[in-house]
Amino acid sequence: MVVEAESNRETELKLAVRAEDMAKLRSCPAVASRAKGKAGTKTLESTYYDTADRRLAGRLVTLRVRKVGDRHLQTVKGAPERGELGRAEWEHPVSGPAPDLSAIAAQEALDLLGSVGEAELQPLFTTVIQRTVRVVTMGEGEAASRIEVAFDSGEIRAPDGTAIPVSEVELELLEGSPAALYDLALELALAAPLRLDPRTKAERGYALADGALADGTADKVIKAGKLEFGPDTTVEGALARILRSCIGHMMANEAVTLIGQDPEGVHQMRVALRRLRSALALFKDFIPADSYAWLVGEVKWLGGSLGPARDWDVFLAELLEPVRDAFHRADGHGKPLQEDIDALAAAARARRDRAYEGVREAIRSDRYTTFLLKFGAWVESRGWRDQPVSEHSARLFDPVEGLADHLLSRRAKKARRAGHGFAHLSVTERHELRITLKKLRYAAEFFRSLYDDKPARRYIQELSAFQDALGHLNDVATATRLLHELHDDGSRSEPGEPRAAGIVIGWHARGVTDSEPALLGLWDGFADAKAFWSKPDREG
């Protein structure tokens, strides 16, 4: 029997909290003074289903059946765009604990499920949650927002009996502005420590079912996704979507970064921050000066907190390891040098481990949480509108395509100027060129959906290859600095480390010299590359 169900978008914010702080948050003034009526508590038991080959997960779709009292409710949820709060969901009453796909009437939901049939579905994990709900009102009059505050305590269970705890607060927007979710979260953060958690219960459950770590954290690195803009996308709409995408990309890599087992985690967080900073600079004319200064200051702080860990990761994997492998393959006459290089590697790993302690401290800090919440509130409330009317602010509602042409042309012109006379540029000047190219590449990636894909993709690939080659030069220069700072923390130096450091630097200095002809070719290729946007500015 097909039962029509309302299709809507769920708009919510998830906050991870300590179990011992839950009572404090339930009674804090931010909730107690705004809620009407008594709190309601109920037990929610939800079983999530997928195929053995995880086809729903591959489509970023979740399917669950929830038992509430004597009733069963089936829910299909789509995936949110990275950094977005909302996602589509469809709920249908069903007769029992098993999925009933015939109950789904909405074609969009059926399209999300694809060719999956009921016979293929199997239970993967179950969440058992004690949920206490209050509904609060933020603001007054027409500007008021109603928010359901759900205090969730319980666990996620796999069929084999393993389980992970759940302790979180969900803020779901019932009516009003999404910015109110962040405003309420900021008030809750004053009552007890909390963290924005981008992972849904389903994501944690999948990680548990697939053998992830005990806390349901999947060892999974997420790269930046492609942005899609239509011809009617305004400057304001593009700005909001780009900013959400950057911060969503960063948050998606928090979990794997906190584990510290995959260096790509901290790398992707830094990439997200660089993209965010580049986006802010790109749209600087549209952002109030005080907001811009605060945002850039917080991005610099966080990037600086992550930087040392990434620098030591690159040194160990890309600079020291090739030299170490070469000496370990050599005959026995090179054994003393092998031992020196091993000692240098051990010292570098110790510095990297301490750098990761700084990364975890930054991510778990109140400052980080406050930044995310204030940033989210600023984006959702369109904080860039809080400025006097000017030529730039008036363009916020124009189509973004015209602005994209101008911004890409301006970035390309700066890159060509920075690389003029490339063969004679100093190391510092080539580093500055690399930064300029990186900004151009990010801008091209932000706006590429506005243009023909093939020439845009080719341009970005050529740009990336040149940028990566220049990046190696910077890595070698950074390695020299790191080796001089290796024991600045007071750690003990082994006698053979200076000799090993000299070997590593000398090895790569020769490689830099040998790569010069290829670099010159890459510069020529970039300088001659045809712009893919509509109105390239070829001056300069």
C-alpha positions as CSV (number, residue, x, y, z in Angstrom):
1,M,0.0,0.0,0.0
2,V,1.4,3.4,-1.0
3,V,1.1,6.1,1.7
4,E,1.7,9.7,0.7
5,A,4.3,11.4,2.9
6,E,5.4,15.0,3.1
7,S,8.7,15.7,1.4
8,N,10.7,18.4,3.1
9,R,14.2,19.5,4.0
10,E,15.6,18.8,7.4
11,T,17.7,21.7,8.6
12,E,19.7,20.8,11.7
13,L,22.9,21.3,13.6
14,K,24.6,18.5,15.6
15,L,26.7,19.3,18.7
16,A,28.8,16.6,20.4
17,V,28.8,17.0,24.2
18,R,30.2,15.1,27.1
19,A,27.7,12.8,28.8
20,E,28.3,14.4,32.1
21,D,27.3,17.8,30.7
22,M,23.9,16.8,29.3
23,A,21.9,17.7,32.4
24,K,23.6,21.0,32.6
25,L,22.7,21.8,29.0
26,R,19.1,20.7,29.5
27,S,18.6,23.1,32.3
28,C,20.7,26.0,31.0
29,P,18.9,29.4,30.5
30,A,19.4,29.3,26.7
31,V,16.9,26.4,26.7
32,A,14.9,26.6,30.0
33,S,14.0,30.3,29.7
34,R,12.8,30.0,26.1
35,A,10.9,26.7,26.1
36,K,7.2,26.3,26.8
37,G,5.6,23.3,28.3
38,K,7.3,20.3,29.9
39,A,10.1,18.3,28.3
40,G,9.1,15.1,26.6
41,T,11.4,12.0,26.7
42,K,11.0,8.9,24.5
43,T,13.1,6.0,23.4
44,L,13.9,5.9,19.7
45,E,15.2,2.6,18.2
46,S,16.2,3.0,14.6
47,T,17.6,0.3,12.3
48,Y,19.6,1.3,9.2
49,Y,19.5,-0.8,6.0
50,D,21.7,-1.1,3.0
51,T,22.8,-3.7,0.5
52,A,25.8,-5.9,1.1
53,D,27.9,-3.9,-1.4
54,R,26.7,-0.6,0.3
55,R,25.0,0.8,-2.8
56,L,22.9,3.3,-0.8
57,A,26.0,4.5,1.1
58,G,27.7,5.0,-2.3
59,R,24.8,7.2,-3.3
60,L,25.0,9.1,0.0
61,V,21.5,7.9,0.8
62,T,20.3,6.5,4.2
63,L,17.3,4.3,4.7
64,R,16.1,3.5,8.2
65,V,13.0,2.2,10.1
66,R,12.4,3.8,13.5
67,K,10.3,2.2,16.2
68,V,8.5,4.8,18.4
69,G,6.2,3.1,20.9
70,D,4.0,0.7,18.8
71,R,4.6,2.6,15.5
72,H,7.2,2.2,12.8
73,L,8.3,5.0,10.6
74,Q,10.5,4.6,7.5
75,T,12.7,7.4,6.5
76,V,14.8,8.1,3.3
77,K,17.4,10.8,3.5
78,G,19.4,12.4,0.8
79,A,22.9,13.9,1.1
80,P,23.4,17.5,2.1
81,E,25.7,19.6,-0.1
82,R,29.0,19.9,1.8
83,G,28.7,22.7,4.3
84,E,24.9,22.9,4.0
85,L,22.6,22.4,7.0
86,G,19.6,21.1,5.0
87,R,18.9,17.8,3.2
88,A,15.9,16.2,1.7
89,E,14.0,13.5,3.7
90,W,10.8,11.5,3.2
91,E,9.0,9.8,6.1
92,H,6.3,7.1,5.7
93,P,4.5,4.9,8.3
94,V,5.1,1.2,7.7
95,S,3.6,-1.9,9.2
96,G,6.6,-3.4,10.8
97,P,10.4,-3.2,11.5
98,A,11.4,-4.2,7.9
99,P,11.7,-1.6,5.1
100,D,8.7,-1.3,2.7
101,L,9.8,0.4,-0.4
102,S,6.2,0.3,-1.9
103,A,5.3,2.9,0.7
104,I,7.4,5.5,-1.0
105,A,5.4,7.6,-3.4
106,A,7.8,10.5,-4.1
107,Q,9.7,10.0,-7.3
108,E,12.7,12.0,-6.0
109,A,13.1,9.5,-3.2
110,L,12.8,6.5,-5.5
111,D,15.4,8.1,-7.8
112,L,17.8,8.3,-4.8
113,L,17.3,4.6,-4.0
114,G,18.0,3.7,-7.6
115,S,17.7,0.0,-8.5
116,V,17.9,-1.3,-4.9
117,G,15.3,-3.8,-4.1
118,E,13.8,-4.9,-0.8
119,A,15.2,-8.4,-1.1
120,E,18.8,-7.0,-1.2
121,L,18.4,-4.9,2.0
122,Q,20.0,-6.0,5.2
123,P,20.2,-4.4,8.7
124,L,23.7,-2.9,9.3
125,F,23.4,-1.2,12.7
126,T,20.8,0.0,15.2
127,T,20.7,3.2,17.2
128,V,19.0,3.2,20.6
129,I,18.5,6.7,21.8
130,Q,16.9,8.3,24.8
131,R,15.7,11.6,23.4
132,T,14.5,14.6,25.5
133,V,12.9,17.3,23.4
134,R,12.3,21.0,24.0
135,V,11.0,23.6,21.5
136,V,12.5,27.1,22.0
137,T,11.8,30.4,20.3
138,M,14.7,32.6,19.3
139,G,13.9,36.3,18.6
140,E,10.6,38.0,18.5
141,G,7.8,38.9,16.1
142,E,8.2,38.2,12.4
143,A,12.0,37.6,13.0
144,A,11.4,34.8,15.5
145,S,12.7,31.3,14.8
146,R,11.4,28.0,16.4
147,I,13.9,25.3,17.1
148,E,13.5,21.8,18.3
149,V,16.3,21.0,20.8
150,A,16.8,17.2,21.1
151,F,19.1,15.9,23.9
152,D,20.2,12.5,22.7
153,S,21.9,9.8,24.9
154,G,22.4,6.2,23.9
155,E,24.5,4.1,21.6
156,I,24.9,2.7,18.1
157,R,25.0,-1.1,18.0
158,A,26.4,-3.4,15.3
159,P,24.9,-6.9,14.8
160,D,28.0,-8.5,16.3
161,G,27.3,-6.7,19.6
162,T,29.9,-4.0,19.4
163,A,28.6,-0.5,20.3
164,I,29.7,3.1,20.5
165,P,28.2,5.8,22.8
166,V,26.1,8.7,21.6
167,S,25.9,12.0,23.5
168,E,24.8,14.9,21.4
169,V,22.4,17.8,21.1
170,E,20.5,18.2,17.8
171,L,19.1,21.6,16.9
172,E,16.5,21.3,14.2
173,L,14.9,24.4,12.6
174,L,11.1,24.2,12.6
175,E,10.5,27.8,11.4
176,G,12.7,30.8,10.7
177,S,16.3,31.5,9.9
178,P,19.1,28.9,10.0
179,A,21.3,31.5,11.6
180,A,19.3,31.1,14.7
181,L,20.7,27.5,15.1
182,Y,24.2,28.9,15.3
183,D,23.1,31.7,17.7
184,L,21.5,29.1,20.0
185,A,24.6,26.9,19.8
186,L,26.8,29.8,20.8
187,E,24.7,30.3,23.9
188,L,24.8,26.5,24.7
189,A,28.6,26.6,24.4
190,L,28.7,29.1,27.3
191,A,27.0,26.5,29.5
192,A,29.3,23.5,28.8
193,P,32.0,22.5,26.3
194,L,30.7,21.2,23.0
195,R,31.8,20.7,19.4
196,L,30.1,20.9,16.1
197,D,30.0,17.4,14.7
198,P,29.5,17.0,11.0
199,R,29.0,13.3,11.3
200,T,25.4,11.9,11.4
201,K,24.5,8.9,13.5
202,A,24.3,7.0,10.2
203,E,27.8,7.9,9.2
204,R,29.1,6.8,12.6
205,G,27.0,3.6,12.3
206,Y,28.4,2.8,8.8
207,A,31.9,3.3,10.2
208,L,31.2,0.9,13.0
209,A,29.7,-1.7,10.7
210,D,32.7,-1.4,8.4
211,G,35.2,-2.0,11.2
212,A,36.3,1.5,12.0
213,L,37.8,2.7,15.3
214,A,35.9,2.2,18.5
215,D,34.3,5.7,18.5
216,G,32.8,5.2,15.0
217,T,35.4,7.4,13.3
218,A,36.1,6.2,9.8
219,D,39.6,6.5,8.5
220,K,38.4,8.4,5.5
221,V,39.9,11.5,3.8
222,I,37.5,13.8,1.9
223,K,38.6,16.0,-0.9
224,A,37.0,19.3,-2.1
225,G,33.9,18.7,-4.2
226,K,32.9,20.4,-7.4
227,L,30.6,23.4,-7.1
228,E,27.7,23.8,-9.4
229,F,26.3,27.2,-10.4
230,G,23.5,27.9,-12.7
231,P,23.1,31.0,-15.0
232,D,20.7,32.5,-12.5
233,T,23.2,32.2,-9.5
234,T,23.8,35.6,-8.0
235,V,27.1,36.9,-6.6
236,E,25.6,36.5,-3.1
237,G,24.4,33.0,-3.8
238,A,27.9,32.0,-5.2
239,L,29.6,33.6,-2.2
240,A,27.5,31.7,0.3
241,R,27.9,28.4,-1.5
242,I,31.6,28.7,-1.9
243,L,32.1,29.6,1.8
244,R,29.9,26.7,3.0
245,S,31.7,24.3,0.7
246,C,35.1,25.4,2.1
247,I,34.1,25.1,5.7
248,G,32.3,21.8,5.0
249,H,35.4,20.4,3.4
250,M,37.5,21.3,6.4
251,M,35.0,19.8,8.9
252,A,34.7,16.6,6.9
253,N,38.3,15.9,7.6
254,E,38.3,16.7,11.3
255,A,37.7,13.1,12.4
256,V,40.5,11.5,10.4
257,T,42.9,14.4,11.4
258,L,42.2,13.8,15.1
259,I,43.1,10.1,14.7
260,G,46.4,11.3,13.2
261,Q,47.1,8.1,11.2
262,D,46.7,9.5,7.7
263,P,48.7,12.6,6.9
264,E,46.1,13.4,4.2
265,G,43.6,14.4,6.9
266,V,45.5,17.5,8.1
267,H,46.5,18.2,4.5
268,Q,42.9,18.4,3.4
269,M,42.0,20.6,6.3
270,R,44.8,23.0,5.3
271,V,43.7,22.9,1.7
272,A,40.1,23.8,2.8
273,L,41.5,26.7,4.8
274,R,43.6,27.9,1.9
275,R,40.5,27.7,-0.3
276,L,38.5,29.6,2.3
277,R,41.1,32.3,2.6
278,S,41.3,32.6,-1.2
279,A,37.6,32.9,-1.5
280,L,37.5,35.6,1.1
281,A,40.2,37.5,-0.8
282,L,38.3,37.0,-4.1
283,F,35.1,38.5,-2.7
284,K,36.9,41.0,-0.4
285,D,35.1,44.0,-2.1
286,F,31.8,42.6,-1.0
287,I,32.6,41.9,2.6
288,P,32.6,44.5,5.4
289,A,36.1,45.3,6.6
290,D,35.6,44.3,10.2
291,S,34.1,40.9,9.2
292,Y,36.9,40.3,6.7
293,A,39.6,41.1,9.3
294,W,38.1,38.7,11.8
295,L,37.6,35.9,9.3
296,V,41.1,36.1,7.9
297,G,42.5,36.3,11.4
298,E,40.8,33.1,12.5
299,V,41.8,31.3,9.3
300,K,45.4,32.3,9.8
301,W,45.4,31.1,13.4
302,L,44.0,27.8,12.5
303,G,46.2,27.3,9.5
304,G,49.2,28.2,11.6
305,S,48.1,25.5,14.2
306,L,47.9,22.9,11.4
307,G,51.0,24.0,9.5
308,P,53.8,22.4,11.5
309,A,52.2,18.9,11.4
310,R,51.8,19.1,7.6
311,D,55.4,20.4,7.1
312,W,56.8,17.4,9.1
313,D,54.6,15.0,7.2
314,V,55.9,16.3,3.9
315,F,59.5,16.2,5.1
316,L,59.3,12.6,6.3
317,A,57.4,11.2,3.4
318,E,58.6,13.2,0.4
319,L,62.1,14.4,1.3
320,L,63.7,12.1,3.9
321,E,62.1,8.8,2.9
322,P,63.5,8.6,-0.7
323,V,67.0,9.3,0.6
324,R,66.6,6.8,3.5
325,D,65.4,4.1,1.0
326,A,68.3,4.7,-1.3
327,F,70.9,4.3,1.5
328,H,69.1,1.2,2.8
329,R,69.4,-0.4,-0.6
330,A,73.1,0.4,-0.7
331,D,75.7,-2.2,0.3
332,G,77.1,-2.6,3.8
333,H,79.6,0.2,3.3
334,G,76.9,2.7,3.8
335,K,75.7,1.4,7.2
336,P,77.0,4.3,9.3
337,L,75.1,6.8,7.0
338,Q,72.0,4.6,7.3
339,E,72.2,4.8,11.1
340,D,72.6,8.6,10.9
341,I,69.6,8.9,8.6
342,D,67.5,6.6,10.8
343,A,68.4,8.8,13.8
344,L,67.3,11.9,11.8
345,A,64.0,10.2,10.9
346,A,63.3,9.3,14.5
347,A,63.9,12.9,15.6
348,A,61.7,14.2,12.8
349,R,58.9,11.7,13.8
350,A,59.1,13.0,17.4
351,R,58.7,16.6,16.2
352,R,55.8,15.5,14.0
353,D,54.0,13.8,16.9
354,R,54.3,16.9,19.0
355,A,53.0,19.0,16.1
356,Y,49.9,16.7,15.9
357,E,49.3,17.3,19.6
358,G,49.0,21.0,18.7
359,V,46.6,20.1,15.9
360,R,44.3,18.2,18.3
361,E,44.5,20.9,20.8
362,A,43.4,23.5,18.2
363,I,40.5,21.4,16.9
364,R,39.2,20.7,20.4
365,S,39.6,24.2,21.6
366,D,36.8,26.6,22.5
367,R,38.2,29.1,20.0
368,Y,37.8,26.6,17.1
369,T,34.2,25.8,18.1
370,T,33.4,29.5,18.5
371,F,34.9,30.3,15.1
372,L,32.8,27.6,13.4
373,L,29.6,28.8,15.1
374,K,30.1,32.5,14.4
375,F,31.2,31.8,10.9
376,G,28.0,29.7,10.3
377,A,25.8,32.4,11.8
378,W,27.5,35.1,9.6
379,V,27.0,33.1,6.4
380,E,23.4,32.1,7.2
381,S,22.4,35.7,8.2
382,R,24.1,37.0,5.1
383,G,26.5,39.1,7.2
384,W,28.0,40.7,4.1
385,R,24.8,42.7,3.7
386,D,25.7,44.6,6.9
387,Q,27.4,47.5,5.2
388,P,26.5,50.8,3.5
389,V,25.1,50.7,0.0
390,S,27.9,51.0,-2.5
391,E,28.8,50.0,-6.0
392,H,30.1,46.7,-4.8
393,S,27.3,45.8,-2.4
394,A,24.7,46.6,-5.1
395,R,26.3,43.9,-7.3
396,L,25.6,41.2,-4.8
397,F,22.3,40.5,-6.6
398,D,23.8,40.5,-10.1
399,P,24.5,37.2,-11.9
400,V,27.8,35.8,-10.8
401,E,29.0,34.9,-14.3
402,G,30.0,38.5,-15.3
403,L,31.9,38.9,-12.0
404,A,33.6,35.5,-12.5
405,D,35.0,36.6,-15.9
406,H,36.5,39.7,-14.3
407,L,37.9,37.9,-11.2
408,L,39.5,35.2,-13.3
409,S,41.0,37.7,-15.7
410,R,42.4,39.7,-12.8
411,R,43.9,36.6,-11.1
412,A,45.5,35.4,-14.4
413,K,47.0,38.8,-15.1
414,K,48.6,38.8,-11.6
415,A,50.0,35.4,-12.2
416,R,51.6,36.3,-15.5
417,R,53.1,39.4,-14.0
418,A,54.5,37.5,-11.0
419,G,56.1,35.0,-13.4
420,H,57.6,37.5,-15.9
421,G,61.2,36.5,-16.6
422,F,60.6,33.2,-14.8
423,A,64.1,31.8,-15.6
424,H,65.7,34.5,-13.5
425,L,63.3,34.6,-10.6
426,S,64.7,34.0,-7.1
427,V,63.5,31.2,-4.8
428,T,61.4,33.7,-2.9
429,E,59.9,35.1,-6.1
430,R,59.0,31.6,-7.3
431,H,57.3,31.0,-4.0
432,E,55.3,34.1,-4.4
433,L,54.4,33.0,-8.0
434,R,53.2,29.6,-6.6
435,I,50.9,31.4,-4.2
436,T,49.5,33.5,-7.0
437,L,49.0,30.4,-9.1
438,K,47.2,28.7,-6.3
439,K,44.8,31.6,-5.9
440,L,44.1,31.4,-9.6
441,R,43.5,27.7,-9.5
442,Y,41.1,28.0,-6.6
443,A,39.2,30.7,-8.4
444,A,39.0,28.6,-11.6
445,E,37.7,25.6,-9.5
446,F,35.1,27.8,-7.8
447,F,33.7,29.0,-11.1
448,R,34.4,26.2,-13.6
449,S,30.7,25.1,-13.7
450,L,29.8,28.4,-15.4
451,Y,31.9,27.4,-18.4
452,D,32.5,24.6,-20.9
453,D,34.0,21.7,-18.9
454,K,36.7,20.4,-21.2
455,P,38.7,23.6,-21.6
456,A,38.2,24.5,-18.0
457,R,39.5,21.0,-16.9
458,R,42.5,21.2,-19.2
459,Y,43.4,24.7,-17.9
460,I,43.2,23.6,-14.3
461,Q,45.2,20.5,-14.9
462,E,48.0,22.5,-16.5
463,L,47.9,25.0,-13.7
464,S,48.0,22.2,-11.1
465,A,51.0,20.6,-12.7
466,F,53.0,23.8,-12.6
467,Q,51.9,24.6,-9.1
468,D,52.9,21.2,-7.9
469,A,56.4,21.5,-9.4
470,L,56.9,24.8,-7.7
471,G,55.6,23.3,-4.5
472,H,58.5,20.8,-4.5
473,L,60.9,23.8,-4.5
474,N,59.1,25.2,-1.5
475,D,59.2,21.9,0.3
476,V,63.0,21.7,-0.1
477,A,63.3,25.3,1.2
478,T,60.9,24.4,4.1
479,A,63.0,21.3,4.9
480,T,66.1,23.5,5.4
481,R,64.2,25.6,8.0
482,L,62.8,22.5,9.7
483,L,66.2,20.9,10.1
484,H,67.6,24.1,11.7
485,E,64.6,24.1,14.1
486,L,64.7,20.3,14.8
487,H,65.9,20.6,18.4
488,D,64.6,24.0,19.3
489,D,62.3,22.3,21.7
490,G,65.2,21.2,23.9
491,S,65.2,17.6,22.6
492,R,68.5,15.8,22.4
493,S,70.4,15.6,19.1
494,E,72.2,12.5,18.0
495,P,75.8,13.0,16.8
496,G,75.2,11.9,13.2
497,E,72.1,14.0,12.6
498,P,73.9,17.0,11.1
499,R,75.6,14.8,8.5
500,A,72.3,13.1,7.6
501,A,70.6,16.5,7.3
502,G,73.3,17.7,4.9
503,I,72.8,14.6,2.8
504,V,69.0,15.1,2.6
505,I,69.3,18.8,1.6
506,G,72.1,18.1,-0.9
507,W,70.2,15.2,-2.4
508,H,67.2,17.4,-3.1
509,A,69.2,20.5,-4.1
510,R,70.6,18.5,-6.9
511,G,67.1,17.4,-7.9
512,V,66.0,21.0,-8.0
513,T,68.8,21.8,-10.4
514,D,68.0,18.9,-12.6
515,S,64.3,19.9,-12.7
516,E,64.9,23.4,-14.0
517,P,64.4,22.6,-17.7
518,A,61.0,21.0,-16.9
519,L,60.0,24.0,-14.8
520,L,60.8,26.4,-17.7
521,G,58.6,24.2,-20.0
522,L,55.7,24.3,-17.5
523,W,56.0,28.1,-17.2
524,D,55.9,28.4,-21.0
525,G,52.9,26.2,-21.1
526,F,51.0,28.3,-18.6
527,A,52.0,31.6,-20.2
528,D,50.6,30.3,-23.5
529,A,47.5,28.6,-22.0
530,K,44.2,29.8,-23.5
531,A,41.7,31.2,-20.9
532,F,38.5,29.2,-20.7
533,W,36.4,32.0,-19.4
534,S,34.4,34.4,-21.6
535,K,36.4,37.6,-21.6
536,P,40.1,36.9,-20.9
537,D,42.2,40.0,-20.2
538,R,45.5,39.4,-22.0
539,E,47.2,42.6,-21.0
540,G,50.5,42.5,-19.1
